[in-house]
């Protein structure tokens, strides 16, 4: 039997009391693994669990899946506390959506505290289970056209394993081919020989004939699908324009305004900069804050500037922005107010990248580094050195003059 890391053993036991091992064999769980980009890691964990089962000659598919989850939790814990919390939260969220069961996570919270996980991260688990299980309507998973075709492909594969000449198997093949043809027709014409061959398959035969067609065309079909996927990803990357997002507490508005003034001076504008507290750079009167934030994260390659302060960590919106940036692997820079110390940095963003404490001796050189990064991202025309130095000095003087009462 595969054992969990000693520190997360209570967490693994309590998680097992919530989520049945049979759920780990379900289609929704497999779909979630793919969407979370954990499918390859799961395959490795499952393979190791299967090897362990063969050695000891015990267990079932559910037993192996349970061991695979133990390995996945071990790997996540070895990576970071953030990864472990993200994995557990995502799994609980999925299980709740699929089973409609309310989840008591008090034991899991205690397990995480014992491990030494920061309360800011544990709060993510609390928000997920306390609010969403009670009030939020569970939304069905909506597949993209590509995902639907791939799902039909897998359904035919499963059906043909049992009886390839059955009516169920033949219908699954015909449905897959029809939907795949509709999807690929949006991207290819008969000028592409592989597509033409796929389009003109003779599907009038019996189940054996259809199975032969599937195996004969599968490599070319898979290549056609892969090319579409690569092209879509490239187009998406090209379509996402860069933008600076200033994540801050509304109580640090004065600091944020000074930073916006500095960024304006180097060439950023309302098309390339978002700051919710500054007029012209934030929300319109009728805009929904959460819809706006979601749109920014989806439609732009964001470079996050976090204004860390004691007030920042009391803002749930700010902490959610930090978490979203970590999930999306956005580029970022941290700026610390004069009343904030590096020891106070918590959560998923820390001081491992550019961090600027405005009253530190190296603040000017750190701001120079930030300026160079923004020049590269936005292809900004460089300022005269003396002009930049003057703008930089004004910024530091203004933010260091701010008086904080909390």
Buried (B, 14 or more C-beta within 10 A) or exposed (E): EBEBBEEBBBBBEBBBEBBBBEBBBBEBBEBBBEEBEBEEBBEEBBEBBBEBBEEEEEBEBBBBBBBBBBBBBBBBBEEEBBBBBBBBBBBBBBBBBBBEEEBBBEBBBBBBEEBEBBEBBBBBBBBBBBEBBEEEEEEEEEEEBBBBBBBBBBBBBEBBEEEBEEEBBBEBBBEBBEBBBEBBEEBBEEEBEBBEBBBEBEBEEEBEBBBEBBEEBEEBBEEBBEBBEEEEEEEEEEEEEBBBBBBBBEBBBBBBBBBBBBBBBBBBEEEBBBBBBBEEBBBEEEEEEEEBBEEBBEEBBBBBBBBBBBBBBEBEBBBBBBBBBBEEEBBBBBBBBBBBEEEEBBBBBEEEEBBBBBEBEEBEEBBBEBBEBBBEBBEBEEBEEEEBBEBBEBBBEBBEEBEBEE
